[in-house]
Amino acid sequence: MPGRFRIDRATLSWALYDWANSTFATTVMAGFFPVFFREYWNAGAAPTVATLRLGAANSVASLTILVIAPVLGAIADAGGVRKRLLSGFALLGIATTGALYLVVRGDWLTAVALYALAAVGYSGANIFYDALLVEVAAPARLDRVSAFGYALGYIGGGLLFAVNVLMVWRPAWFGLADAAQAVRLAFPMVAVWWAVFTIPLLRHVHERPGRGLMRSVGAGLHQLAATFRHVRRLRFVARFLVAYWLYIDGVGTLIRMAVAYGLELGFHADDLLLALLITQFVAFPAAIVFGRIGERFGPRTGILIAIAVYCVVLVWAACMHDRADFFGIAITIGLVQGGVQSLSRSLYARLIPAEKSGEFFGFYNMLGKFAAVLGPVLMGWVGWVTASPRASMLALLAPFVAGAWIVWTVDEKAGRRAAEGL
């Protein structure tokens, strides 16, 4: 039976970083930047041109992380400097996010450059944040601690996003001239929030000492080659990574396509913002519940439950007709989104050597950044063949089902024993 879950200072400080940086994911990436980029910084440009420029920024940021993630993870493990590297990438994200306030109307190039740098900072810092999980949680507590981090992230990101949305809807209440000024002000607000709530992790989370940053670079690059061999030897790690890439690709595709799908069906943009808020606040308690499920029945079981719910959501979305369906789907996604993310992280942490968590989480985050690649192609092909956007939504069942089948074959106990013997 699981014991009482105690939140010590190190655990709370670690989890508060999720509270800190989730505001970037919610307010900037998902909420305001795409719309503001199109309507303010690309004023006068064709919508297709604005979309191309934004897509290029996202691609450059994702490709950068894809290339450097495993290298940075290996260097961090060799040098014992995860916190220093986390703070460096976080500072990059914080500074460039705040600087978006200064970008004038029509200056899309500066806006897109700052956004790409902020995305690299956000994603790079997360490599070391995830790797520090094994420093604050014993194996028996990984599920709940991981879920606790995601839960705080959802509530923290949701709180600031709610304030930012209210600023846009009612700028006069905040002494602002218009919605555009409210959106611009949201960027430095995210930066300040991100910076302030990063401080507890830097002060109270401790990691094992290493060689130091400069001496660790060569050792880290040498270790990277060994990591490829380790992943091949640890068959359950390799198996889980394949499964994770499949189902997280489905999750990422569904998130990215939901807004476009809703607009195509005639929903108002305000409904989309409200649905995003609903997802954030529903995900907070749901992530905690999934942590309990993982602790009691195992993270693999919790992941399979979440995937099953996503499959139901896809069928529901393919049959969606009215506003009630849209909000029902948003609530249902909120129930499982934090769970599938947190339990994936904790299951993976169980399967890898704790002393090499940085380099292994480099691979994990690399796959996360490479998600939403298979799904859009699959949806596009099915939509073209069938001439039905609803059928293309059902096509996403394939990566979810394939991922679930492979997760089912992952033996957590055998994987843990193999990691300890590496």
KOLTOR-927311 format. One record per residue (C-alpha): residue number from 0; x, z, y. Coordinates in nm, 2 decimals, padded with zeros to 4 digits, m for minus. Example, Ala and Ser with C-alpha at 12.3 -4.5 7.8 and 13.67 -1.06 7.14 Angstrom:
// residues 2
  resi      xx      zz      yy
     0   01.23   00.78  m00.45
     1   01.37   00.71  m00.11
This chain:
// residues 422
  resi      xx      zz      yy
     0   00.00   00.00   00.00
     1   00.13  m00.08   00.35
     2   00.24   00.22   00.55
     3   00.15   00.30   00.91
     4   00.29   00.04   01.15
     5   00.51   00.22   01.40
     6   00.61   00.03   01.72
     7   00.96   00.16   01.83
     8   01.13   00.07   02.15
     9   01.34  m00.21   02.00
    10   01.03  m00.37   01.84
    11   00.82  m00.35   02.15
    12   01.11  m00.49   02.36
    13   01.16  m00.78   02.12
    14   00.79  m00.86   02.12
    15   00.76  m00.85   02.50
    16   00.98  m01.16   02.51
    17   00.69  m01.35   02.35
    18   00.46  m01.19   02.63
    19   00.72  m01.32   02.88
    20   00.78  m01.68   02.78
    21   00.43  m01.77   02.65
    22   00.32  m01.81   03.01
    23   00.54  m02.12   03.02
    24   00.38  m02.26   02.71
    25   00.03  m02.19   02.83
    26   00.03  m02.23   03.21
    27   00.30  m02.50   03.24
    28   00.32  m02.71   02.92
    29  m00.04  m02.70   02.80
    30  m00.23  m02.62   03.13
    31  m00.11  m02.74   03.47
    32   00.20  m02.96   03.45
    33   00.04  m03.26   03.26
    34  m00.26  m03.28   03.51
    35  m00.06  m03.20   03.82
    36   00.22  m03.44   03.72
    37  m00.04  m03.72   03.70
    38  m00.24  m03.64   04.01
    39   00.02  m03.50   04.25
    40   00.38  m03.60   04.16
    41   00.27  m03.95   04.04
    42   00.02  m04.00   04.33
    43  m00.05  m04.37   04.35
    44   00.10  m04.46   04.02
    45  m00.10  m04.61   03.73
    46  m00.22  m04.35   03.47
    47  m00.03  m04.54   03.20
    48   00.29  m04.51   03.40
    49   00.25  m04.14   03.46
    50   00.18  m04.09   03.09
    51   00.50  m04.29   03.00
    52   00.71  m04.08   03.23
    53   00.57  m03.75   03.10
    54   00.62  m03.87   02.74
    55   00.98  m03.96   02.81
    56   01.04  m03.61   02.95
    57   00.90  m03.44   02.65
    58   01.09  m03.67   02.42
    59   01.43  m03.60   02.59
    60   01.37  m03.23   02.58
    61   01.27  m03.23   02.21
    62   01.56  m03.46   02.11
    63   01.80  m03.23   02.29
    64   01.68  m02.93   02.10
    65   01.67  m03.13   01.78
    66   02.04  m03.20   01.81
    67   02.17  m02.87   01.94
    68   01.95  m02.62   01.76
    69   02.14  m02.59   01.43
    70   02.48  m02.59   01.62
    71   02.37  m02.31   01.86
    72   02.23  m02.10   01.57
    73   02.56  m02.12   01.38
    74   02.76  m02.03   01.69
    75   02.54  m01.74   01.76
    76   02.58  m01.60   01.41
    77   02.95  m01.64   01.41
    78   02.99  m01.47   01.75
    79   02.71  m01.21   01.75
    80   02.60  m01.33   02.09
    81   02.24  m01.42   02.03
    82   02.12  m01.21   02.33
    83   02.37  m01.37   02.56
    84   02.27  m01.72   02.45
    85   01.90  m01.63   02.47
    86   01.95  m01.50   02.83
    87   02.14  m01.82   02.92
    88   01.87  m02.05   02.80
    89   01.59  m01.83   02.94
    90   01.76  m01.83   03.28
    91   01.77  m02.22   03.27
    92   01.40  m02.22   03.19
    93   01.31  m01.96   03.45
    94   01.51  m02.12   03.73
    95   01.38  m02.48   03.67
    96   01.02  m02.36   03.63
    97   01.03  m02.18   03.96
    98   01.19  m02.48   04.13
    99   00.89  m02.69   04.05
   100   00.72  m02.52   04.35
   101   00.97  m02.70   04.58
   102   00.90  m03.05   04.45
   103   00.71  m03.26   04.71
   104   00.41  m03.49   04.65
   105   00.51  m03.82   04.49
   106   00.86  m03.70   04.37
   107   00.80  m03.76   04.00
   108   01.16  m03.80   03.91
   109   01.26  m03.45   04.03
   110   00.95  m03.30   03.87
   111   01.02  m03.46   03.54
   112   01.39  m03.36   03.54
   113   01.31  m03.00   03.61
   114   01.03  m02.99   03.35
   115   01.26  m03.14   03.08
   116   01.53  m02.88   03.16
   117   01.27  m02.60   03.16
   118   01.15  m02.71   02.82
   119   01.50  m02.71   02.68
   120   01.55  m02.36   02.82
   121   01.22  m02.24   02.67
   122   01.29  m02.39   02.32
   123   01.66  m02.30   02.32
   124   01.59  m01.93   02.39
   125   01.33  m01.92   02.12
   126   01.60  m02.00   01.86
   127   01.77  m01.67   01.93
   128   01.45  m01.48   01.98
   129   01.33  m01.58   01.63
   130   01.68  m01.50   01.49
   131   01.67  m01.14   01.64
   132   01.36  m01.07   01.43
   133   01.58  m00.95   01.14
   134   01.76  m00.71   01.38
   135   01.44  m00.52   01.47
   136   01.24  m00.54   01.15
   137   01.32  m00.43   00.79
   138   01.19  m00.68   00.52
   139   00.88  m00.47   00.46
   140   00.78  m00.49   00.83
   141   00.86  m00.86   00.90
   142   00.50  m00.98   00.87
   143   00.35  m00.72   01.11
   144   00.64  m00.73   01.36
   145   00.63  m01.12   01.37
   146   00.25  m01.11   01.42
   147   00.28  m00.84   01.68
   148   00.51  m01.07   01.88
   149   00.27  m01.36   01.86
   150  m00.02  m01.14   01.95
   151   00.15  m01.01   02.27
   152   00.24  m01.37   02.35
   153  m00.12  m01.48   02.33
   154  m00.25  m01.20   02.54
   155   00.04  m01.22   02.80
   156   00.02  m01.59   02.83
   157  m00.36  m01.58   02.85
   158  m00.37  m01.31   03.12
   159  m00.15  m01.50   03.36
   160  m00.32  m01.83   03.28
   161  m00.66  m01.67   03.35
   162  m00.53  m01.56   03.70
   163  m00.38  m01.91   03.76
   164  m00.70  m02.08   03.66
   165  m00.90  m01.86   03.89
   166  m00.66  m01.94   04.17
   167  m00.73  m02.31   04.11
   168  m01.11  m02.27   04.08
   169  m01.13  m02.03   04.38
   170  m00.82  m02.08   04.60
   171  m00.99  m01.92   04.91
   172  m01.01  m01.59   04.72
   173  m00.63  m01.58   04.72
   174  m00.58  m01.70   05.07
   175  m00.47  m02.04   04.95
   176  m00.55  m02.37   05.12
   177  m00.66  m02.57   04.81
   178  m00.62  m02.61   04.44
   179  m00.29  m02.80   04.48
   180  m00.13  m02.51   04.65
   181  m00.26  m02.28   04.38
   182  m00.11  m02.49   04.10
   183   00.23  m02.51   04.29
   184   00.23  m02.13   04.33
   185   00.16  m02.09   03.96
   186   00.51  m02.22   03.87
   187   00.71  m01.94   04.05
   188   00.46  m01.69   03.92
   189   00.54  m01.80   03.56
   190   00.91  m01.78   03.64
   191   00.89  m01.42   03.78
   192   00.67  m01.31   03.48
   193   00.92  m01.47   03.23
   194   01.22  m01.30   03.40
   195   01.07  m00.95   03.43
   196   00.95  m00.92   03.07
   197   01.28  m01.06   02.93
   198   01.47  m00.75   03.06
   199   01.34  m00.51   02.79
   200   01.48  m00.73   02.51
   201   01.82  m00.75   02.68
   202   01.84  m00.38   02.73
   203   01.69  m00.23   02.41
   204   01.74  m00.49   02.13
   205   02.08  m00.45   01.96
   206   02.26  m00.70   01.73
   207   02.56  m00.69   01.50
   208   02.89  m00.75   01.67
   209   03.09  m01.07   01.61
   210   03.40  m01.25   01.73
   211   03.28  m01.32   02.08
   212   03.15  m01.64   02.24
   213   03.46  m01.85   02.28
   214   03.62  m01.77   01.94
   215   03.29  m01.83   01.77
   216   03.24  m02.20   01.88
   217   03.49  m02.34   01.63
   218   03.37  m02.10   01.36
   219   03.01  m02.19   01.43
   220   03.07  m02.56   01.40
   221   03.26  m02.51   01.08
   222   02.97  m02.28   00.96
   223   02.72  m02.55   01.04
   224   02.85  m02.77   00.76
   225   02.82  m02.48   00.52
   226   02.46  m02.42   00.62
   227   02.36  m02.76   00.49
   228   02.51  m02.66   00.16
   229   02.34  m02.33   00.17
   230   02.00  m02.49   00.23
   231   02.05  m02.72  m00.07
   232   02.15  m02.42  m00.28
   233   01.86  m02.20  m00.17
   234   01.59  m02.42  m00.32
   235   01.30  m02.21  m00.20
   236   01.43  m02.23   00.16
   237   01.45  m02.61   00.13
   238   01.11  m02.62  m00.03
   239   00.95  m02.41   00.24
   240   01.11  m02.61   00.52
   241   00.95  m02.93   00.39
   242   00.61  m02.75   00.36
   243   00.65  m02.60   00.71
   244   00.73  m02.94   00.86
   245   00.42  m03.09   00.70
   246   00.16  m02.83   00.80
   247   00.31  m02.74   01.14
   248   00.30  m03.12   01.21
   249  m00.07  m03.10   01.15
   250  m00.11  m02.80   01.37
   251   00.09  m02.96   01.65
   252  m00.10  m03.29   01.63
   253  m00.43  m03.11   01.64
   254  m00.34  m02.91   01.95
   255  m00.20  m03.22   02.13
   256  m00.49  m03.44   02.04
   257  m00.77  m03.19   02.11
   258  m00.78  m03.25   02.48
   259  m00.78  m03.63   02.45
   260  m01.04  m03.61   02.18
   261  m01.26  m03.39   02.39
   262  m01.23  m03.61   02.69
   263  m01.31  m03.92   02.48
   264  m01.63  m03.75   02.37
   265  m01.72  m03.68   02.74
   266  m01.64  m03.32   02.79
   267  m01.55  m03.20   03.14
   268  m01.19  m03.09   03.22
   269  m01.31  m02.74   03.32
   270  m01.45  m02.70   02.97
   271  m01.10  m02.79   02.83
   272  m00.93  m02.52   03.04
   273  m01.20  m02.26   02.94
   274  m01.15  m02.36   02.57
   275  m00.77  m02.30   02.61
   276  m00.84  m01.96   02.75
   277  m01.08  m01.87   02.47
   278  m00.82  m01.98   02.21
   279  m00.56  m01.75   02.38
   280  m00.77  m01.44   02.37
   281  m00.92  m01.49   02.03
   282  m00.57  m01.55   01.89
   283  m00.45  m01.20   02.01
   284  m00.64  m00.98   01.77
   285  m00.64  m01.25   01.50
   286  m00.26  m01.26   01.49
   287  m00.26  m00.88   01.43
   288  m00.51  m00.92   01.15
   289  m00.30  m01.19   00.99
   290   00.00  m00.96   01.01
   291  m00.20  m00.71   00.80
   292  m00.30  m00.98   00.56
   293   00.06  m01.09   00.51
   294   00.17  m00.73   00.46
   295  m00.10  m00.65   00.20
   296  m00.13  m00.98   00.01
   297   00.19  m01.16   00.11
   298   00.27  m01.41   00.39
   299   00.22  m01.71   00.15
   300  m00.14  m01.61   00.09
   301  m00.20  m01.57   00.47
   302  m00.05  m01.92   00.53
   303  m00.27  m02.07   00.27
   304  m00.58  m01.91   00.42
   305  m00.49  m02.04   00.76
   306  m00.44  m02.39   00.63
   307  m00.78  m02.38   00.45
   308  m00.94  m02.29   00.79
   309  m00.76  m02.58   00.96
   310  m00.90  m02.82   00.70
   311  m01.25  m02.69   00.78
   312  m01.18  m02.74   01.15
   313  m01.08  m03.10   01.09
   314  m01.40  m03.18   00.91
   315  m01.60  m03.00   01.18
   316  m01.41  m03.20   01.46
   317  m01.48  m03.53   01.29
   318  m01.86  m03.44   01.30
   319  m01.85  m03.29   01.65
   320  m02.13  m03.40   01.88
   321  m02.19  m03.13   02.16
   322  m02.03  m02.87   02.38
   323  m02.12  m02.59   02.14
   324  m01.92  m02.75   01.86
   325  m01.62  m02.79   02.09
   326  m01.61  m02.42   02.18
   327  m01.68  m02.32   01.82
   328  m01.38  m02.52   01.71
   329  m01.17  m02.36   01.99
   330  m01.26  m02.01   01.87
   331  m01.19  m02.10   01.50
   332  m00.85  m02.24   01.59
   333  m00.77  m01.92   01.78
   334  m00.85  m01.72   01.47
   335  m00.57  m01.89   01.27
   336  m00.32  m02.04   01.51
   337  m00.12  m01.72   01.57
   338  m00.15  m01.63   01.20
   339   00.00  m01.95   01.06
   340   00.28  m01.93   01.31
   341   00.37  m01.56   01.27
   342   00.35  m01.56   00.89
   343   00.56  m01.88   00.87
   344   00.83  m01.71   01.06
   345   00.82  m01.39   00.86
   346   00.81  m01.57   00.52
   347   01.11  m01.78   00.63
   348   01.29  m01.46   00.74
   349   01.25  m01.33   00.39
   350   01.40  m01.63   00.22
   351   01.72  m01.65   00.43
   352   02.04  m01.44   00.45
   353   01.99  m01.19   00.73
   354   02.35  m01.23   00.85
   355   02.30  m01.60   00.89
   356   01.95  m01.59   01.05
   357   02.06  m01.77   01.37
   358   02.18  m02.08   01.20
   359   01.89  m02.09   00.95
   360   01.64  m02.04   01.24
   361   01.82  m02.32   01.41
   362   01.70  m02.55   01.13
   363   01.35  m02.39   01.15
   364   01.32  m02.45   01.52
   365   01.46  m02.80   01.48
   366   01.17  m02.88   01.24
   367   00.93  m02.72   01.48
   368   01.04  m02.95   01.76
   369   01.02  m03.25   01.53
   370   00.65  m03.17   01.45
   371   00.36  m03.38   01.57
   372   00.54  m03.69   01.46
   373   00.38  m03.78   01.13
   374   00.03  m03.68   01.24
   375  m00.01  m03.91   01.54
   376   00.12  m04.21   01.34
   377  m00.12  m04.13   01.06
   378  m00.41  m04.08   01.30
   379  m00.33  m04.41   01.48
   380  m00.30  m04.61   01.16
   381  m00.63  m04.47   01.01
   382  m00.80  m04.53   01.34
   383  m00.68  m04.89   01.36
   384  m00.78  m04.96   01.00
   385  m01.13  m04.80   01.02
   386  m01.20  m04.85   01.39
   387  m01.32  m04.49   01.39
   388  m01.16  m04.20   01.59
   389  m01.36  m03.95   01.37
   390  m01.19  m04.10   01.06
   391  m00.85  m04.06   01.22
   392  m00.92  m03.69   01.27
   393  m00.98  m03.66   00.89
   394  m00.65  m03.83   00.82
   395  m00.48  m03.50   00.94
   396  m00.60  m03.34   00.61
   397  m00.31  m03.51   00.44
   398  m00.02  m03.31   00.59
   399  m00.21  m02.99   00.57
   400  m00.30  m03.03   00.20
   401   00.05  m03.15   00.11
   402   00.21  m02.86   00.30
   403  m00.03  m02.61   00.13
   404   00.06  m02.74  m00.22
   405   00.44  m02.70  m00.15
   406   00.39  m02.36   00.00
   407   00.21  m02.26  m00.32
   408   00.53  m02.33  m00.52
   409   00.75  m02.11  m00.30
   410   00.84  m01.79  m00.50
   411   00.92  m01.53  m00.23
   412   01.08  m01.28  m00.46
   413   01.31  m01.53  m00.63
   414   01.39  m01.68  m00.29
   415   01.49  m01.33  m00.16
   416   01.71  m01.26  m00.45
   417   01.89  m01.60  m00.41
   418   01.94  m01.53  m00.04
   419   02.09  m01.18  m00.11
   420   02.33  m01.34  m00.36
   421   02.45  m01.62  m00.14
